[in-house]
Amino acid sequence: MGWVGKAEGLMKTLPLLTAAAVALLSLSACQQKEPEVLDGRAPDPMAERLKNAAPVELPPAIAASVTFRCQPGNSLLYVEFYKGEKQVVLRTVKDGPPKMLKAEAAGEPYVAEGGFKVTGSEKSATVVTPDLGTKSCKA
């Protein structure tokens, strides 16, 4: 291999050497920073507020999700009964907007503004809505 062959070999490896030099130069520009140390003994700024906060009550779980067949009209209504027997969610269409109805105490009728009322249980209920009137329903 003559002088020309060596020059051609150098020309092929020159871009690789340049790329390696640039990579090393950019890495040397990075500064090594010490990790931030957090002191676990420092007082919590929210501790006093949390200590004096009112207890949080979780929403009730669904006890039963029922599709009722109702008369007159042989229509369907969809009701979710919640544990604690103080609230239900009523839908007049399967994926329709939910209407929350609440009872003052367990066993009392569930009511909501606008003339909504549900009396009964997940087996059978009487449902009153402003649009549909009074319906006698069975699961």
Backbone as JSON Lines, residues from 0, in Angstrom:
{"i":0,"aa":"M","n":[0.85,-1.16,0.0],"ca":[0.0,0.0,0.0],"c":[0.89,1.22,0.0]}
{"i":1,"aa":"G","n":[0.59,2.09,-0.9],"ca":[1.4,3.28,-1.05],"c":[0.86,4.42,-0.22]}
{"i":2,"aa":"W","n":[1.46,5.55,-0.49],"ca":[1.08,6.76,0.22],"c":[-0.38,7.11,-0.01]}
{"i":3,"aa":"V","n":[-0.88,6.91,-1.2],"ca":[-2.27,7.22,-1.55],"c":[-3.2,6.3,-0.77]}
{"i":4,"aa":"G","n":[-2.88,5.04,-0.62],"ca":[-3.72,4.1,0.13],"c":[-3.83,4.48,1.59]}
{"i":5,"aa":"K","n":[-2.7,4.92,2.16],"ca":[-2.71,5.34,3.56],"c":[-3.55,6.59,3.74]}
{"i":6,"aa":"A","n":[-3.49,7.5,2.82],"ca":[-4.28,8.73,2.89],"c":[-5.77,8.41,2.8]}
{"i":7,"aa":"E","n":[-6.13,7.47,1.92],"ca":[-7.54,7.09,1.81],"c":[-8.02,6.45,3.11]}
{"i":8,"aa":"G","n":[-7.24,5.62,3.76],"ca":[-7.6,4.98,5.04],"c":[-7.79,6.02,6.13]}
{"i":9,"aa":"L","n":[-6.9,7.02,6.12],"ca":[-6.99,8.09,7.11],"c":[-8.27,8.9,6.9]}
{"i":10,"aa":"M","n":[-8.64,9.13,5.64],"ca":[-9.84,9.9,5.32],"c":[-11.1,9.16,5.79]}
{"i":11,"aa":"K","n":[-11.07,7.84,5.78],"ca":[-12.24,7.07,6.2],"c":[-12.38,7.08,7.73]}
{"i":12,"aa":"T","n":[-11.29,7.05,8.45],"ca":[-11.36,6.99,9.91],"c":[-11.43,8.37,10.54]}
{"i":13,"aa":"L","n":[-11.14,9.43,9.8],"ca":[-11.15,10.78,10.34],"c":[-12.53,11.18,10.88]}
{"i":14,"aa":"P","n":[-13.65,10.91,10.19],"ca":[-14.96,11.29,10.75],"c":[-15.25,10.55,12.06]}
{"i":15,"aa":"L","n":[-14.81,9.3,12.18],"ca":[-15.04,8.57,13.42],"c":[-14.23,9.16,14.56]}
{"i":16,"aa":"L","n":[-13.02,9.51,14.29],"ca":[-12.18,10.11,15.32],"c":[-12.72,11.47,15.74]}
{"i":17,"aa":"T","n":[-13.23,12.23,14.79],"ca":[-13.8,13.55,15.1],"c":[-15.04,13.39,15.97]}
{"i":18,"aa":"A","n":[-15.9,12.44,15.63],"ca":[-17.11,12.22,16.42],"c":[-16.76,11.8,17.84]}
{"i":19,"aa":"A","n":[-15.78,10.93,17.99],"ca":[-15.36,10.48,19.31],"c":[-14.81,11.64,20.12]}
{"i":20,"aa":"A","n":[-14.02,12.5,19.5],"ca":[-13.45,13.65,20.2],"c":[-14.55,14.6,20.66]}
{"i":21,"aa":"V","n":[-15.55,14.82,19.8],"ca":[-16.66,15.71,20.16],"c":[-17.45,15.13,21.33]}
{"i":22,"aa":"A","n":[-17.69,13.83,21.32],"ca":[-18.42,13.18,22.39],"c":[-17.67,13.29,23.71]}
{"i":23,"aa":"L","n":[-16.36,13.06,23.69],"ca":[-15.57,13.18,24.92],"c":[-15.54,14.61,25.42]}
{"i":24,"aa":"L","n":[-15.46,15.55,24.54],"ca":[-15.44,16.96,24.92],"c":[-16.76,17.36,25.58]}
{"i":25,"aa":"S","n":[-17.87,16.89,25.02],"ca":[-19.17,17.26,25.59],"c":[-19.38,16.6,26.95]}
{"i":26,"aa":"L","n":[-18.88,15.38,27.12],"ca":[-19.0,14.72,28.41],"c":[-18.13,15.39,29.47]}
{"i":27,"aa":"S","n":[-17.0,15.9,29.09],"ca":[-16.13,16.56,30.06],"c":[-16.7,17.89,30.5]}
{"i":28,"aa":"A","n":[-17.63,18.45,29.72],"ca":[-18.26,19.72,30.1],"c":[-19.3,19.52,31.19]}
{"i":29,"aa":"C","n":[-19.81,18.31,31.38],"ca":[-20.81,18.05,32.43],"c":[-20.15,18.17,33.78]}
{"i":30,"aa":"Q","n":[-20.85,18.79,34.69],"ca":[-20.32,18.93,36.03],"c":[-20.94,17.86,36.92]}
{"i":31,"aa":"Q","n":[-20.11,17.25,37.69],"ca":[-20.62,16.28,38.65],"c":[-21.19,17.05,39.83]}
{"i":32,"aa":"K","n":[-22.47,16.82,40.12],"ca":[-23.14,17.53,41.19],"c":[-23.44,16.55,42.31]}
{"i":33,"aa":"E","n":[-23.23,16.96,43.52],"ca":[-23.54,16.12,44.66],"c":[-25.04,15.97,44.78]}
{"i":34,"aa":"P","n":[-25.53,14.78,45.13],"ca":[-26.97,14.61,45.29],"c":[-27.49,15.43,46.47]}
{"i":35,"aa":"E","n":[-28.7,15.91,46.35],"ca":[-29.31,16.7,47.42],"c":[-29.7,15.76,48.55]}
{"i":36,"aa":"V","n":[-29.32,16.1,49.75],"ca":[-29.61,15.27,50.91],"c":[-30.78,15.91,51.66]}
{"i":37,"aa":"L","n":[-31.82,15.13,51.87],"ca":[-32.98,15.64,52.59],"c":[-32.91,15.18,54.03]}
{"i":38,"aa":"D","n":[-33.26,16.07,54.93],"ca":[-33.25,15.74,56.34],"c":[-34.64,15.27,56.74]}
{"i":39,"aa":"G","n":[-34.77,13.99,57.07],"ca":[-36.05,13.42,57.45],"c":[-36.53,13.9,58.81]}
{"i":40,"aa":"R","n":[-35.69,14.58,59.55],"ca":[-36.07,15.05,60.87],"c":[-36.66,16.45,60.84]}
{"i":41,"aa":"A","n":[-36.67,17.07,59.67],"ca":[-37.22,18.42,59.56],"c":[-38.72,18.4,59.81]}
{"i":42,"aa":"P","n":[-39.28,19.39,60.47],"ca":[-40.71,19.38,60.77],"c":[-41.55,19.52,59.5]}
{"i":43,"aa":"D","n":[-42.68,18.82,59.49],"ca":[-43.61,18.88,58.37],"c":[-44.39,20.19,58.46]}
{"i":44,"aa":"P","n":[-44.33,21.03,57.42],"ca":[-45.03,22.32,57.49],"c":[-46.56,22.17,57.56]}
{"i":45,"aa":"M","n":[-47.09,21.01,57.16],"ca":[-48.54,20.8,57.18],"c":[-49.0,19.99,58.39]}
{"i":46,"aa":"A","n":[-48.08,19.6,59.27],"ca":[-48.41,18.72,60.38],"c":[-49.52,19.28,61.26]}
{"i":47,"aa":"E","n":[-49.44,20.54,61.62],"ca":[-50.44,21.14,62.5],"c":[-51.81,21.2,61.83]}
{"i":48,"aa":"R","n":[-51.84,21.58,60.56],"ca":[-53.11,21.62,59.82],"c":[-53.75,20.24,59.72]}
{"i":49,"aa":"L","n":[-52.94,19.23,59.42],"ca":[-53.45,17.87,59.3],"c":[-53.96,17.35,60.64]}
{"i":50,"aa":"K","n":[-53.28,17.71,61.71],"ca":[-53.68,17.26,63.03],"c":[-55.05,17.82,63.41]}
{"i":51,"aa":"N","n":[-55.33,19.05,62.99],"ca":[-56.59,19.71,63.35],"c":[-57.67,19.57,62.28]}
{"i":52,"aa":"A","n":[-57.39,18.88,61.19],"ca":[-58.37,18.74,60.1],"c":[-59.49,17.78,60.49]}
{"i":53,"aa":"A","n":[-60.65,18.03,59.94],"ca":[-61.8,17.15,60.19],"c":[-61.54,15.8,59.54]}
{"i":54,"aa":"P","n":[-62.08,14.73,60.12],"ca":[-61.87,13.42,59.52],"c":[-62.53,13.34,58.14]}
{"i":55,"aa":"V","n":[-61.93,12.6,57.26],"ca":[-62.43,12.45,55.9],"c":[-63.34,11.23,55.85]}
{"i":56,"aa":"E","n":[-64.52,11.41,55.27],"ca":[-65.45,10.29,55.11],"c":[-65.44,9.86,53.66]}
{"i":57,"aa":"L","n":[-65.15,8.59,53.44],"ca":[-65.13,8.06,52.08],"c":[-66.55,7.93,51.56]}
{"i":58,"aa":"P","n":[-66.74,8.06,50.25],"ca":[-68.07,7.86,49.7],"c":[-68.46,6.39,49.85]}
{"i":59,"aa":"P","n":[-69.75,6.12,49.96],"ca":[-70.16,4.72,50.14],"c":[-69.92,3.9,48.88]}
{"i":60,"aa":"A","n":[-69.76,2.6,49.08],"ca":[-69.57,1.68,47.97],"c":[-70.93,1.27,47.41]}
{"i":61,"aa":"I","n":[-70.94,0.86,46.16],"ca":[-72.18,0.4,45.54],"c":[-72.52,-0.98,46.12]}
{"i":62,"aa":"A","n":[-73.75,-1.1,46.65],"ca":[-74.21,-2.37,47.21],"c":[-74.84,-3.23,46.12]}
{"i":63,"aa":"A","n":[-75.58,-2.6,45.2],"ca":[-76.24,-3.34,44.12],"c":[-76.49,-2.4,42.95]}
{"i":64,"aa":"S","n":[-76.31,-2.92,41.76],"ca":[-76.62,-2.2,40.53],"c":[-77.73,-3.0,39.84]}
{"i":65,"aa":"V","n":[-78.92,-2.39,39.73],"ca":[-80.11,-3.13,39.32],"c":[-80.74,-2.52,38.08]}
{"i":66,"aa":"T","n":[-81.18,-3.39,37.17],"ca":[-82.02,-2.97,36.05],"c":[-83.44,-3.39,36.39]}
{"i":67,"aa":"F","n":[-84.33,-2.41,36.51],"ca":[-85.72,-2.68,36.84],"c":[-86.57,-2.73,35.58]}
{"i":68,"aa":"R","n":[-87.53,-3.63,35.57],"ca":[-88.58,-3.66,34.55],"c":[-89.8,-3.01,35.22]}
{"i":69,"aa":"C","n":[-90.32,-1.94,34.62],"ca":[-91.33,-1.12,35.28],"c":[-92.65,-1.11,34.52]}
{"i":70,"aa":"Q","n":[-93.74,-0.98,35.31],"ca":[-95.09,-0.86,34.77],"c":[-95.69,0.45,35.25]}
{"i":71,"aa":"P","n":[-96.51,1.1,34.53],"ca":[-96.97,0.74,33.19],"c":[-95.93,1.05,32.13]}
{"i":72,"aa":"G","n":[-96.08,0.42,30.99],"ca":[-95.24,0.71,29.84],"c":[-94.12,-0.27,29.59]}
{"i":73,"aa":"N","n":[-93.86,-1.21,30.53],"ca":[-92.82,-2.21,30.35],"c":[-91.45,-1.57,30.06]}
{"i":74,"aa":"S","n":[-91.17,-0.44,30.72],"ca":[-89.92,0.29,30.48],"c":[-88.83,-0.19,31.44]}
{"i":75,"aa":"L","n":[-87.6,0.19,31.15],"ca":[-86.46,-0.15,31.99],"c":[-85.96,1.09,32.71]}
{"i":76,"aa":"L","n":[-85.58,0.92,33.97],"ca":[-84.91,1.96,34.75],"c":[-83.68,1.33,35.38]}
{"i":77,"aa":"Y","n":[-82.64,2.11,35.58],"ca":[-81.36,1.61,36.08],"c":[-81.05,2.32,37.4]}
{"i":78,"aa":"V","n":[-80.87,1.55,38.47],"ca":[-80.66,2.12,39.8],"c":[-79.45,1.46,40.46]}
{"i":79,"aa":"E","n":[-78.59,2.28,41.03],"ca":[-77.46,1.8,41.83],"c":[-77.78,2.12,43.29]}
{"i":80,"aa":"F","n":[-77.84,1.09,44.12],"ca":[-78.07,1.26,45.55],"c":[-76.71,1.26,46.24]}
{"i":81,"aa":"Y","n":[-76.51,2.19,47.17],"ca":[-75.24,2.32,47.87],"c":[-75.34,1.78,49.29]}
{"i":82,"aa":"K","n":[-74.22,1.29,49.81],"ca":[-74.16,0.8,51.18],"c":[-74.53,1.94,52.13]}
{"i":83,"aa":"G","n":[-75.18,1.58,53.23],"ca":[-75.63,2.57,54.2],"c":[-77.08,2.96,53.96]}
{"i":84,"aa":"E","n":[-77.62,2.58,52.79],"ca":[-79.01,2.79,52.44],"c":[-79.45,4.25,52.56]}
{"i":85,"aa":"K","n":[-78.55,5.18,52.18],"ca":[-78.9,6.59,52.23],"c":[-78.8,7.28,50.88]}
{"i":86,"aa":"Q","n":[-78.4,6.56,49.84],"ca":[-78.36,7.18,48.52],"c":[-78.48,6.15,47.41]}
{"i":87,"aa":"V","n":[-79.07,6.6,46.29],"ca":[-79.17,5.8,45.07],"c":[-78.86,6.71,43.9]}
{"i":88,"aa":"V","n":[-78.47,6.1,42.79],"ca":[-78.3,6.83,41.54],"c":[-79.29,6.24,40.56]}
{"i":89,"aa":"L","n":[-80.09,7.09,39.94],"ca":[-81.13,6.68,39.01],"c":[-80.78,7.13,37.61]}
{"i":90,"aa":"R","n":[-80.96,6.22,36.64],"ca":[-80.82,6.55,35.23],"c":[-82.08,6.06,34.52]}
{"i":91,"aa":"T","n":[-82.65,6.91,33.68],"ca":[-83.83,6.51,32.92],"c":[-83.44,5.9,31.59]}
{"i":92,"aa":"V","n":[-82.18,6.08,31.2],"ca":[-81.61,5.48,29.98],"c":[-80.3,4.82,30.43]}
{"i":93,"aa":"K","n":[-79.98,3.65,29.86],"ca":[-78.84,2.86,30.34],"c":[-77.57,3.68,30.57]}
{"i":94,"aa":"D","n":[-77.1,4.41,29.6],"ca":[-75.89,5.21,29.78],"c":[-76.23,6.69,29.89]}
{"i":95,"aa":"G","n":[-77.44,6.98,30.34],"ca":[-77.9,8.36,30.46],"c":[-77.29,9.06,31.66]}
{"i":96,"aa":"P","n":[-77.64,10.33,31.82],"ca":[-77.09,11.1,32.94],"c":[-77.61,10.57,34.28]}
{"i":97,"aa":"P","n":[-76.74,10.48,35.29],"ca":[-77.16,9.97,36.59],"c":[-77.87,11.04,37.4]}
{"i":98,"aa":"K","n":[-78.83,10.62,38.19],"ca":[-79.52,11.51,39.11],"c":[-79.33,10.94,40.51]}
{"i":99,"aa":"M","n":[-78.67,11.69,41.4],"ca":[-78.41,11.24,42.76],"c":[-79.62,11.56,43.63]}
{"i":100,"aa":"L","n":[-80.13,10.55,44.33],"ca":[-81.23,10.72,45.27],"c":[-80.73,10.3,46.64]}
{"i":101,"aa":"K","n":[-81.15,11.03,47.68],"ca":[-80.67,10.74,49.04],"c":[-81.83,10.58,49.99]}
{"i":102,"aa":"A","n":[-81.61,9.76,51.02],"ca":[-82.58,9.55,52.09],"c":[-82.02,10.16,53.38]}
{"i":103,"aa":"E","n":[-82.91,10.7,54.22],"ca":[-82.47,11.26,55.5],"c":[-81.91,10.17,56.41]}
{"i":104,"aa":"A","n":[-82.54,9.0,56.38],"ca":[-82.11,7.86,57.2],"c":[-82.36,6.58,56.42]}
{"i":105,"aa":"A","n":[-81.67,5.52,56.8],"ca":[-81.83,4.23,56.14],"c":[-83.29,3.78,56.23]}
{"i":106,"aa":"G","n":[-83.83,3.3,55.13],"ca":[-85.2,2.82,55.09],"c":[-86.22,3.86,54.64]}
{"i":107,"aa":"E","n":[-85.82,5.13,54.64],"ca":[-86.72,6.19,54.18],"c":[-86.61,6.33,52.67]}
{"i":108,"aa":"P","n":[-87.6,6.96,52.0],"ca":[-87.54,7.14,50.55],"c":[-86.34,8.01,50.14]}
{"i":109,"aa":"Y","n":[-85.81,7.71,48.98],"ca":[-84.72,8.49,48.4],"c":[-85.37,9.6,47.57]}
{"i":110,"aa":"V","n":[-84.94,10.84,47.75],"ca":[-85.55,11.96,47.04],"c":[-84.47,12.87,46.48]}
{"i":111,"aa":"A","n":[-84.86,13.63,45.45],"ca":[-83.98,14.66,44.87],"c":[-84.87,15.78,44.35]}
{"i":112,"aa":"E","n":[-84.29,16.95,44.19],"ca":[-85.02,18.1,43.66],"c":[-85.59,17.78,42.29]}
{"i":113,"aa":"G","n":[-86.71,18.39,41.99],"ca":[-87.3,18.21,40.68],"c":[-88.37,17.13,40.64]}
{"i":114,"aa":"G","n":[-88.71,16.54,41.78],"ca":[-89.77,15.55,41.81],"c":[-89.31,14.12,41.65]}
{"i":115,"aa":"F","n":[-88.07,13.81,41.93],"ca":[-87.57,12.43,41.85],"c":[-87.75,11.75,43.2]}
{"i":116,"aa":"K","n":[-88.19,10.48,43.17],"ca":[-88.37,9.72,44.4],"c":[-88.26,8.23,44.09]}
{"i":117,"aa":"V","n":[-87.52,7.51,44.93],"ca":[-87.41,6.06,44.84],"c":[-87.73,5.5,46.22]}
{"i":118,"aa":"T","n":[-88.7,4.57,46.27],"ca":[-89.08,3.91,47.51],"c":[-88.96,2.41,47.28]}
{"i":119,"aa":"G","n":[-88.26,1.71,48.16],"ca":[-88.13,0.27,48.02],"c":[-86.69,-0.19,48.15]}
{"i":120,"aa":"S","n":[-86.42,-1.34,47.52],"ca":[-85.09,-1.96,47.62],"c":[-84.64,-2.43,46.24]}
{"i":121,"aa":"E","n":[-83.53,-3.18,46.22],"ca":[-83.0,-3.67,44.94],"c":[-83.86,-4.78,44.34]}
{"i":122,"aa":"K","n":[-84.84,-5.29,45.06],"ca":[-85.74,-6.32,44.52],"c":[-86.97,-5.71,43.86]}
{"i":123,"aa":"S","n":[-87.56,-4.69,44.49],"ca":[-88.72,-4.01,43.91],"c":[-88.78,-2.59,44.46]}
{"i":124,"aa":"A","n":[-89.24,-1.67,43.62],"ca":[-89.26,-0.27,44.02],"c":[-90.37,0.47,43.28]}
{"i":125,"aa":"T","n":[-90.79,1.56,43.88],"ca":[-91.67,2.51,43.21],"c":[-90.81,3.71,42.87]}
{"i":126,"aa":"V","n":[-90.81,4.09,41.6],"ca":[-89.95,5.18,41.13],"c":[-90.83,6.28,40.56]}
{"i":127,"aa":"V","n":[-90.59,7.51,41.0],"ca":[-91.33,8.67,40.51],"c":[-90.32,9.62,39.87]}
{"i":128,"aa":"T","n":[-90.59,10.0,38.62],"ca":[-89.77,11.0,37.93],"c":[-90.71,12.01,37.3]}
{"i":129,"aa":"P","n":[-90.25,13.24,37.09],"ca":[-91.12,14.25,36.48],"c":[-91.51,13.89,35.04]}
{"i":130,"aa":"D","n":[-90.66,13.21,34.31],"ca":[-90.94,12.87,32.91],"c":[-91.77,11.61,32.75]}
{"i":131,"aa":"L","n":[-91.51,10.6,33.59],"ca":[-92.16,9.29,33.42],"c":[-93.34,9.06,34.35]}
{"i":132,"aa":"G","n":[-93.51,9.89,35.36],"ca":[-94.57,9.68,36.34],"c":[-94.18,8.6,37.34]}
{"i":133,"aa":"T","n":[-95.21,7.89,37.87],"ca":[-94.98,6.86,38.87],"c":[-94.9,5.5,38.21]}
{"i":134,"aa":"K","n":[-93.85,4.74,38.52],"ca":[-93.63,3.42,37.95],"c":[-93.48,2.4,39.08]}
{"i":135,"aa":"S","n":[-94.09,1.24,38.91],"ca":[-93.92,0.13,39.84],"c":[-92.92,-0.82,39.18]}
{"i":136,"aa":"C","n":[-91.78,-1.05,39.85],"ca":[-90.65,-1.74,39.22],"c":[-90.22,-2.98,39.99]}
{"i":137,"aa":"K","n":[-89.78,-3.99,39.22],"ca":[-89.24,-5.23,39.79],"c":[-87.91,-5.56,39.09]}
{"i":138,"aa":"A","n":[-86.99,-6.11,39.88],"ca":[-85.68,-6.47,39.34],"c":[-85.77,-7.75,38.52]}
